[in-house]
Amino acid sequence: MNERKDRLNLLVIEDETLVCMDLEEAVEELGHRVIDVAGHVDRALQRIATHGTSIDCVLLDANLGGHSARPIADILAERGIPYLVISGYDEPSVRRMGISGPVLAKPFNSKCIGSMLNAVARGETIAPPG
């Protein structure tokens, strides 16, 4: 994504319903839009195929129902879609899963998500706040 966008279209991939709802609410309060959600690897891959280039960023849980989200992360990287891993796993554990995106620990902080999404909106590479 090279151009600035004030309102991002996000895909939320999270298997815990309450966490997914909290993420949706946080994203919308930050002025962005959740275009779809998925709670399983197969559904997430379908949603990515369905929405294609309309996805500006993905909020991705590293583990979906006991399955690694690596296939999702690989597709996102291949398509150049930025993603942020929001996980109960620490960063070294996420890296051992083969997932390379920036990691924010659960419980998530809306302010941190906001700063990272603002970076995406500016066309910058996202990295967790220091």
MODELLER restraints for C-alpha pairs under 7 A, 6 or more apart:
rsr = mdl.restraints
at = mdl.atoms
rsr.add(forms.Gaussian(group=physical.xy_distance, feature=features.Distance(at['CA:1:A'], at['CA:123:A']), mean=5.85, stdev=0.5))
rsr.add(forms.Gaussian(group=physical.xy_distance, feature=features.Distance(at['CA:2:A'], at['CA:123:A']), mean=5.18, stdev=0.5))
rsr.add(forms.Gaussian(group=physical.xy_distance, feature=features.Distance(at['CA:3:A'], at['CA:123:A']), mean=5.95, stdev=0.5))
rsr.add(forms.Gaussian(group=physical.xy_distance, feature=features.Distance(at['CA:4:A'], at['CA:121:A']), mean=5.31, stdev=0.5))
rsr.add(forms.Gaussian(group=physical.xy_distance, feature=features.Distance(at['CA:4:A'], at['CA:122:A']), mean=4.78, stdev=0.5))
rsr.add(forms.Gaussian(group=physical.xy_distance, feature=features.Distance(at['CA:4:A'], at['CA:123:A']), mean=5.91, stdev=0.5))
rsr.add(forms.Gaussian(group=physical.xy_distance, feature=features.Distance(at['CA:5:A'], at['CA:121:A']), mean=4.91, stdev=0.5))
rsr.add(forms.Gaussian(group=physical.xy_distance, feature=features.Distance(at['CA:5:A'], at['CA:122:A']), mean=6.82, stdev=0.5))
rsr.add(forms.Gaussian(group=physical.xy_distance, feature=features.Distance(at['CA:6:A'], at['CA:121:A']), mean=6.07, stdev=0.5))
rsr.add(forms.Gaussian(group=physical.xy_distance, feature=features.Distance(at['CA:7:A'], at['CA:31:A']), mean=6.17, stdev=0.5))
rsr.add(forms.Gaussian(group=physical.xy_distance, feature=features.Distance(at['CA:7:A'], at['CA:32:A']), mean=4.74, stdev=0.5))
rsr.add(forms.Gaussian(group=physical.xy_distance, feature=features.Distance(at['CA:7:A'], at['CA:33:A']), mean=6.88, stdev=0.5))
rsr.add(forms.Gaussian(group=physical.xy_distance, feature=features.Distance(at['CA:8:A'], at['CA:32:A']), mean=5.01, stdev=0.5))
rsr.add(forms.Gaussian(group=physical.xy_distance, feature=features.Distance(at['CA:8:A'], at['CA:33:A']), mean=6.09, stdev=0.5))
rsr.add(forms.Gaussian(group=physical.xy_distance, feature=features.Distance(at['CA:8:A'], at['CA:56:A']), mean=5.76, stdev=0.5))
rsr.add(forms.Gaussian(group=physical.xy_distance, feature=features.Distance(at['CA:8:A'], at['CA:121:A']), mean=6.71, stdev=0.5))
rsr.add(forms.Gaussian(group=physical.xy_distance, feature=features.Distance(at['CA:9:A'], at['CA:32:A']), mean=6.46, stdev=0.5))
rsr.add(forms.Gaussian(group=physical.xy_distance, feature=features.Distance(at['CA:9:A'], at['CA:33:A']), mean=5.05, stdev=0.5))
rsr.add(forms.Gaussian(group=physical.xy_distance, feature=features.Distance(at['CA:9:A'], at['CA:34:A']), mean=5.85, stdev=0.5))
rsr.add(forms.Gaussian(group=physical.xy_distance, feature=features.Distance(at['CA:9:A'], at['CA:35:A']), mean=5.94, stdev=0.5))
rsr.add(forms.Gaussian(group=physical.xy_distance, feature=features.Distance(at['CA:9:A'], at['CA:54:A']), mean=6.79, stdev=0.5))
rsr.add(forms.Gaussian(group=physical.xy_distance, feature=features.Distance(at['CA:9:A'], at['CA:55:A']), mean=5.43, stdev=0.5))
rsr.add(forms.Gaussian(group=physical.xy_distance, feature=features.Distance(at['CA:9:A'], at['CA:56:A']), mean=5.23, stdev=0.5))
rsr.add(forms.Gaussian(group=physical.xy_distance, feature=features.Distance(at['CA:9:A'], at['CA:57:A']), mean=6.75, stdev=0.5))
rsr.add(forms.Gaussian(group=physical.xy_distance, feature=features.Distance(at['CA:10:A'], at['CA:33:A']), mean=6.04, stdev=0.5))
rsr.add(forms.Gaussian(group=physical.xy_distance, feature=features.Distance(at['CA:10:A'], at['CA:34:A']), mean=4.71, stdev=0.5))
rsr.add(forms.Gaussian(group=physical.xy_distance, feature=features.Distance(at['CA:10:A'], at['CA:35:A']), mean=5.79, stdev=0.5))
rsr.add(forms.Gaussian(group=physical.xy_distance, feature=features.Distance(at['CA:10:A'], at['CA:55:A']), mean=5.83, stdev=0.5))
rsr.add(forms.Gaussian(group=physical.xy_distance, feature=features.Distance(at['CA:10:A'], at['CA:56:A']), mean=5.95, stdev=0.5))
rsr.add(forms.Gaussian(group=physical.xy_distance, feature=features.Distance(at['CA:10:A'], at['CA:57:A']), mean=5.09, stdev=0.5))
rsr.add(forms.Gaussian(group=physical.xy_distance, feature=features.Distance(at['CA:10:A'], at['CA:58:A']), mean=5.43, stdev=0.5))
rsr.add(forms.Gaussian(group=physical.xy_distance, feature=features.Distance(at['CA:11:A'], at['CA:34:A']), mean=5.81, stdev=0.5))
rsr.add(forms.Gaussian(group=physical.xy_distance, feature=features.Distance(at['CA:11:A'], at['CA:35:A']), mean=5.88, stdev=0.5))
rsr.add(forms.Gaussian(group=physical.xy_distance, feature=features.Distance(at['CA:11:A'], at['CA:36:A']), mean=5.19, stdev=0.5))
rsr.add(forms.Gaussian(group=physical.xy_distance, feature=features.Distance(at['CA:11:A'], at['CA:37:A']), mean=5.71, stdev=0.5))
rsr.add(forms.Gaussian(group=physical.xy_distance, feature=features.Distance(at['CA:11:A'], at['CA:55:A']), mean=6.70, stdev=0.5))
rsr.add(forms.Gaussian(group=physical.xy_distance, feature=features.Distance(at['CA:11:A'], at['CA:57:A']), mean=6.65, stdev=0.5))
rsr.add(forms.Gaussian(group=physical.xy_distance, feature=features.Distance(at['CA:11:A'], at['CA:58:A']), mean=4.77, stdev=0.5))
rsr.add(forms.Gaussian(group=physical.xy_distance, feature=features.Distance(at['CA:11:A'], at['CA:59:A']), mean=6.35, stdev=0.5))
rsr.add(forms.Gaussian(group=physical.xy_distance, feature=features.Distance(at['CA:12:A'], at['CA:34:A']), mean=6.96, stdev=0.5))
rsr.add(forms.Gaussian(group=physical.xy_distance, feature=features.Distance(at['CA:12:A'], at['CA:36:A']), mean=6.53, stdev=0.5))
rsr.add(forms.Gaussian(group=physical.xy_distance, feature=features.Distance(at['CA:12:A'], at['CA:37:A']), mean=4.71, stdev=0.5))
rsr.add(forms.Gaussian(group=physical.xy_distance, feature=features.Distance(at['CA:12:A'], at['CA:38:A']), mean=6.49, stdev=0.5))
rsr.add(forms.Gaussian(group=physical.xy_distance, feature=features.Distance(at['CA:12:A'], at['CA:58:A']), mean=5.87, stdev=0.5))
rsr.add(forms.Gaussian(group=physical.xy_distance, feature=features.Distance(at['CA:12:A'], at['CA:59:A']), mean=4.88, stdev=0.5))
rsr.add(forms.Gaussian(group=physical.xy_distance, feature=features.Distance(at['CA:12:A'], at['CA:60:A']), mean=6.32, stdev=0.5))
rsr.add(forms.Gaussian(group=physical.xy_distance, feature=features.Distance(at['CA:13:A'], at['CA:37:A']), mean=5.65, stdev=0.5))
rsr.add(forms.Gaussian(group=physical.xy_distance, feature=features.Distance(at['CA:13:A'], at['CA:38:A']), mean=4.80, stdev=0.5))
rsr.add(forms.Gaussian(group=physical.xy_distance, feature=features.Distance(at['CA:13:A'], at['CA:39:A']), mean=5.63, stdev=0.5))
rsr.add(forms.Gaussian(group=physical.xy_distance, feature=features.Distance(at['CA:13:A'], at['CA:44:A']), mean=6.48, stdev=0.5))
rsr.add(forms.Gaussian(group=physical.xy_distance, feature=features.Distance(at['CA:13:A'], at['CA:59:A']), mean=6.03, stdev=0.5))
rsr.add(forms.Gaussian(group=physical.xy_distance, feature=features.Distance(at['CA:13:A'], at['CA:60:A']), mean=4.88, stdev=0.5))
rsr.add(forms.Gaussian(group=physical.xy_distance, feature=features.Distance(at['CA:13:A'], at['CA:61:A']), mean=6.09, stdev=0.5))
rsr.add(forms.Gaussian(group=physical.xy_distance, feature=features.Distance(at['CA:14:A'], at['CA:20:A']), mean=5.64, stdev=0.5))
rsr.add(forms.Gaussian(group=physical.xy_distance, feature=features.Distance(at['CA:14:A'], at['CA:38:A']), mean=6.32, stdev=0.5))
rsr.add(forms.Gaussian(group=physical.xy_distance, feature=features.Distance(at['CA:14:A'], at['CA:39:A']), mean=4.89, stdev=0.5))
rsr.add(forms.Gaussian(group=physical.xy_distance, feature=features.Distance(at['CA:14:A'], at['CA:60:A']), mean=6.36, stdev=0.5))
rsr.add(forms.Gaussian(group=physical.xy_distance, feature=features.Distance(at['CA:14:A'], at['CA:61:A']), mean=5.22, stdev=0.5))
rsr.add(forms.Gaussian(group=physical.xy_distance, feature=features.Distance(at['CA:14:A'], at['CA:64:A']), mean=6.70, stdev=0.5))
rsr.add(forms.Gaussian(group=physical.xy_distance, feature=features.Distance(at['CA:15:A'], at['CA:39:A']), mean=3.99, stdev=0.5))
rsr.add(forms.Gaussian(group=physical.xy_distance, feature=features.Distance(at['CA:15:A'], at['CA:40:A']), mean=6.49, stdev=0.5))
rsr.add(forms.Gaussian(group=physical.xy_distance, feature=features.Distance(at['CA:15:A'], at['CA:64:A']), mean=5.43, stdev=0.5))
rsr.add(forms.Gaussian(group=physical.xy_distance, feature=features.Distance(at['CA:15:A'], at['CA:65:A']), mean=6.34, stdev=0.5))
rsr.add(forms.Gaussian(group=physical.xy_distance, feature=features.Distance(at['CA:24:A'], at['CA:34:A']), mean=6.32, stdev=0.5))
rsr.add(forms.Gaussian(group=physical.xy_distance, feature=features.Distance(at['CA:26:A'], at['CA:110:A']), mean=6.08, stdev=0.5))
rsr.add(forms.Gaussian(group=physical.xy_distance, feature=features.Distance(at['CA:27:A'], at['CA:33:A']), mean=6.65, stdev=0.5))
rsr.add(forms.Gaussian(group=physical.xy_distance, feature=features.Distance(at['CA:30:A'], at['CA:114:A']), mean=6.39, stdev=0.5))
rsr.add(forms.Gaussian(group=physical.xy_distance, feature=features.Distance(at['CA:38:A'], at['CA:44:A']), mean=5.11, stdev=0.5))
rsr.add(forms.Gaussian(group=physical.xy_distance, feature=features.Distance(at['CA:39:A'], at['CA:64:A']), mean=6.47, stdev=0.5))
rsr.add(forms.Gaussian(group=physical.xy_distance, feature=features.Distance(at['CA:40:A'], at['CA:64:A']), mean=5.61, stdev=0.5))
rsr.add(forms.Gaussian(group=physical.xy_distance, feature=features.Distance(at['CA:40:A'], at['CA:65:A']), mean=6.75, stdev=0.5))
rsr.add(forms.Gaussian(group=physical.xy_distance, feature=features.Distance(at['CA:41:A'], at['CA:64:A']), mean=6.61, stdev=0.5))
rsr.add(forms.Gaussian(group=physical.xy_distance, feature=features.Distance(at['CA:41:A'], at['CA:69:A']), mean=6.46, stdev=0.5))
rsr.add(forms.Gaussian(group=physical.xy_distance, feature=features.Distance(at['CA:41:A'], at['CA:72:A']), mean=6.90, stdev=0.5))
rsr.add(forms.Gaussian(group=physical.xy_distance, feature=features.Distance(at['CA:45:A'], at['CA:72:A']), mean=6.34, stdev=0.5))
rsr.add(forms.Gaussian(group=physical.xy_distance, feature=features.Distance(at['CA:56:A'], at['CA:81:A']), mean=6.48, stdev=0.5))
rsr.add(forms.Gaussian(group=physical.xy_distance, feature=features.Distance(at['CA:57:A'], at['CA:81:A']), mean=5.97, stdev=0.5))
rsr.add(forms.Gaussian(group=physical.xy_distance, feature=features.Distance(at['CA:57:A'], at['CA:82:A']), mean=4.96, stdev=0.5))
rsr.add(forms.Gaussian(group=physical.xy_distance, feature=features.Distance(at['CA:57:A'], at['CA:83:A']), mean=5.33, stdev=0.5))
rsr.add(forms.Gaussian(group=physical.xy_distance, feature=features.Distance(at['CA:58:A'], at['CA:82:A']), mean=6.49, stdev=0.5))
rsr.add(forms.Gaussian(group=physical.xy_distance, feature=features.Distance(at['CA:58:A'], at['CA:83:A']), mean=4.49, stdev=0.5))
rsr.add(forms.Gaussian(group=physical.xy_distance, feature=features.Distance(at['CA:58:A'], at['CA:84:A']), mean=6.29, stdev=0.5))
rsr.add(forms.Gaussian(group=physical.xy_distance, feature=features.Distance(at['CA:59:A'], at['CA:83:A']), mean=5.79, stdev=0.5))
rsr.add(forms.Gaussian(group=physical.xy_distance, feature=features.Distance(at['CA:59:A'], at['CA:84:A']), mean=5.03, stdev=0.5))
rsr.add(forms.Gaussian(group=physical.xy_distance, feature=features.Distance(at['CA:59:A'], at['CA:85:A']), mean=6.05, stdev=0.5))
rsr.add(forms.Gaussian(group=physical.xy_distance, feature=features.Distance(at['CA:59:A'], at['CA:86:A']), mean=6.65, stdev=0.5))
rsr.add(forms.Gaussian(group=physical.xy_distance, feature=features.Distance(at['CA:60:A'], at['CA:83:A']), mean=6.69, stdev=0.5))
rsr.add(forms.Gaussian(group=physical.xy_distance, feature=features.Distance(at['CA:60:A'], at['CA:84:A']), mean=5.95, stdev=0.5))
rsr.add(forms.Gaussian(group=physical.xy_distance, feature=features.Distance(at['CA:60:A'], at['CA:85:A']), mean=4.72, stdev=0.5))
rsr.add(forms.Gaussian(group=physical.xy_distance, feature=features.Distance(at['CA:60:A'], at['CA:86:A']), mean=5.88, stdev=0.5))
rsr.add(forms.Gaussian(group=physical.xy_distance, feature=features.Distance(at['CA:61:A'], at['CA:69:A']), mean=6.98, stdev=0.5))
rsr.add(forms.Gaussian(group=physical.xy_distance, feature=features.Distance(at['CA:61:A'], at['CA:85:A']), mean=5.63, stdev=0.5))
rsr.add(forms.Gaussian(group=physical.xy_distance, feature=features.Distance(at['CA:61:A'], at['CA:86:A']), mean=5.19, stdev=0.5))
rsr.add(forms.Gaussian(group=physical.xy_distance, feature=features.Distance(at['CA:61:A'], at['CA:87:A']), mean=5.26, stdev=0.5))
rsr.add(forms.Gaussian(group=physical.xy_distance, feature=features.Distance(at['CA:62:A'], at['CA:68:A']), mean=6.03, stdev=0.5))
rsr.add(forms.Gaussian(group=physical.xy_distance, feature=features.Distance(at['CA:62:A'], at['CA:69:A']), mean=5.03, stdev=0.5))
rsr.add(forms.Gaussian(group=physical.xy_distance, feature=features.Distance(at['CA:62:A'], at['CA:85:A']), mean=6.32, stdev=0.5))
rsr.add(forms.Gaussian(group=physical.xy_distance, feature=features.Distance(at['CA:62:A'], at['CA:87:A']), mean=5.75, stdev=0.5))
rsr.add(forms.Gaussian(group=physical.xy_distance, feature=features.Distance(at['CA:62:A'], at['CA:94:A']), mean=6.69, stdev=0.5))
rsr.add(forms.Gaussian(group=physical.xy_distance, feature=features.Distance(at['CA:63:A'], at['CA:69:A']), mean=5.63, stdev=0.5))
rsr.add(forms.Gaussian(group=physical.xy_distance, feature=features.Distance(at['CA:68:A'], at['CA:97:A']), mean=6.90, stdev=0.5))
rsr.add(forms.Gaussian(group=physical.xy_distance, feature=features.Distance(at['CA:70:A'], at['CA:97:A']), mean=6.74, stdev=0.5))
rsr.add(forms.Gaussian(group=physical.xy_distance, feature=features.Distance(at['CA:70:A'], at['CA:98:A']), mean=6.20, stdev=0.5))
rsr.add(forms.Gaussian(group=physical.xy_distance, feature=features.Distance(at['CA:70:A'], at['CA:99:A']), mean=5.62, stdev=0.5))
rsr.add(forms.Gaussian(group=physical.xy_distance, feature=features.Distance(at['CA:73:A'], at['CA:99:A']), mean=6.22, stdev=0.5))
rsr.add(forms.Gaussian(group=physical.xy_distance, feature=features.Distance(at['CA:76:A'], at['CA:82:A']), mean=6.94, stdev=0.5))
rsr.add(forms.Gaussian(group=physical.xy_distance, feature=features.Distance(at['CA:83:A'], at['CA:101:A']), mean=6.19, stdev=0.5))
rsr.add(forms.Gaussian(group=physical.xy_distance, feature=features.Distance(at['CA:84:A'], at['CA:101:A']), mean=5.84, stdev=0.5))
rsr.add(forms.Gaussian(group=physical.xy_distance, feature=features.Distance(at['CA:84:A'], at['CA:102:A']), mean=5.37, stdev=0.5))
rsr.add(forms.Gaussian(group=physical.xy_distance, feature=features.Distance(at['CA:84:A'], at['CA:103:A']), mean=6.19, stdev=0.5))
rsr.add(forms.Gaussian(group=physical.xy_distance, feature=features.Distance(at['CA:85:A'], at['CA:101:A']), mean=6.13, stdev=0.5))
rsr.add(forms.Gaussian(group=physical.xy_distance, feature=features.Distance(at['CA:85:A'], at['CA:102:A']), mean=5.92, stdev=0.5))
rsr.add(forms.Gaussian(group=physical.xy_distance, feature=features.Distance(at['CA:85:A'], at['CA:103:A']), mean=4.65, stdev=0.5))
rsr.add(forms.Gaussian(group=physical.xy_distance, feature=features.Distance(at['CA:85:A'], at['CA:104:A']), mean=6.16, stdev=0.5))
rsr.add(forms.Gaussian(group=physical.xy_distance, feature=features.Distance(at['CA:86:A'], at['CA:103:A']), mean=5.88, stdev=0.5))
rsr.add(forms.Gaussian(group=physical.xy_distance, feature=features.Distance(at['CA:86:A'], at['CA:104:A']), mean=4.87, stdev=0.5))
rsr.add(forms.Gaussian(group=physical.xy_distance, feature=features.Distance(at['CA:86:A'], at['CA:105:A']), mean=5.75, stdev=0.5))
rsr.add(forms.Gaussian(group=physical.xy_distance, feature=features.Distance(at['CA:86:A'], at['CA:106:A']), mean=6.28, stdev=0.5))
rsr.add(forms.Gaussian(group=physical.xy_distance, feature=features.Distance(at['CA:87:A'], at['CA:104:A']), mean=6.47, stdev=0.5))
rsr.add(forms.Gaussian(group=physical.xy_distance, feature=features.Distance(at['CA:87:A'], at['CA:105:A']), mean=5.19, stdev=0.5))
rsr.add(forms.Gaussian(group=physical.xy_distance, feature=features.Distance(at['CA:87:A'], at['CA:106:A']), mean=5.40, stdev=0.5))
rsr.add(forms.Gaussian(group=physical.xy_distance, feature=features.Distance(at['CA:88:A'], at['CA:105:A']), mean=5.62, stdev=0.5))
rsr.add(forms.Gaussian(group=physical.xy_distance, feature=features.Distance(at['CA:88:A'], at['CA:106:A']), mean=4.98, stdev=0.5))
rsr.add(forms.Gaussian(group=physical.xy_distance, feature=features.Distance(at['CA:89:A'], at['CA:105:A']), mean=6.90, stdev=0.5))
rsr.add(forms.Gaussian(group=physical.xy_distance, feature=features.Distance(at['CA:90:A'], at['CA:105:A']), mean=6.63, stdev=0.5))
rsr.add(forms.Gaussian(group=physical.xy_distance, feature=features.Distance(at['CA:91:A'], at['CA:103:A']), mean=6.06, stdev=0.5))
rsr.add(forms.Gaussian(group=physical.xy_distance, feature=features.Distance(at['CA:102:A'], at['CA:126:A']), mean=6.95, stdev=0.5))
rsr.add(forms.Gaussian(group=physical.xy_distance, feature=features.Distance(at['CA:102:A'], at['CA:127:A']), mean=5.42, stdev=0.5))
rsr.add(forms.Gaussian(group=physical.xy_distance, feature=features.Distance(at['CA:102:A'], at['CA:128:A']), mean=5.80, stdev=0.5))
rsr.add(forms.Gaussian(group=physical.xy_distance, feature=features.Distance(at['CA:103:A'], at['CA:128:A']), mean=6.55, stdev=0.5))
rsr.add(forms.Gaussian(group=physical.xy_distance, feature=features.Distance(at['CA:104:A'], at['CA:128:A']), mean=6.73, stdev=0.5))
rsr.add(forms.Gaussian(group=physical.xy_distance, feature=features.Distance(at['CA:112:A'], at['CA:129:A']), mean=6.53, stdev=0.5))
rsr.add(forms.Gaussian(group=physical.xy_distance, feature=features.Distance(at['CA:116:A'], at['CA:126:A']), mean=5.65, stdev=0.5))
rsr.add(forms.Gaussian(group=physical.xy_distance, feature=features.Distance(at['CA:116:A'], at['CA:127:A']), mean=6.72, stdev=0.5))
rsr.add(forms.Gaussian(group=physical.xy_distance, feature=features.Distance(at['CA:116:A'], at['CA:128:A']), mean=6.81, stdev=0.5))
rsr.add(forms.Gaussian(group=physical.xy_distance, feature=features.Distance(at['CA:119:A'], at['CA:125:A']), mean=6.71, stdev=0.5))
rsr.add(forms.Gaussian(group=physical.xy_distance, feature=features.Distance(at['CA:119:A'], at['CA:126:A']), mean=5.88, stdev=0.5))
rsr.add(forms.Gaussian(group=physical.xy_distance, feature=features.Distance(at['CA:120:A'], at['CA:126:A']), mean=6.23, stdev=0.5))
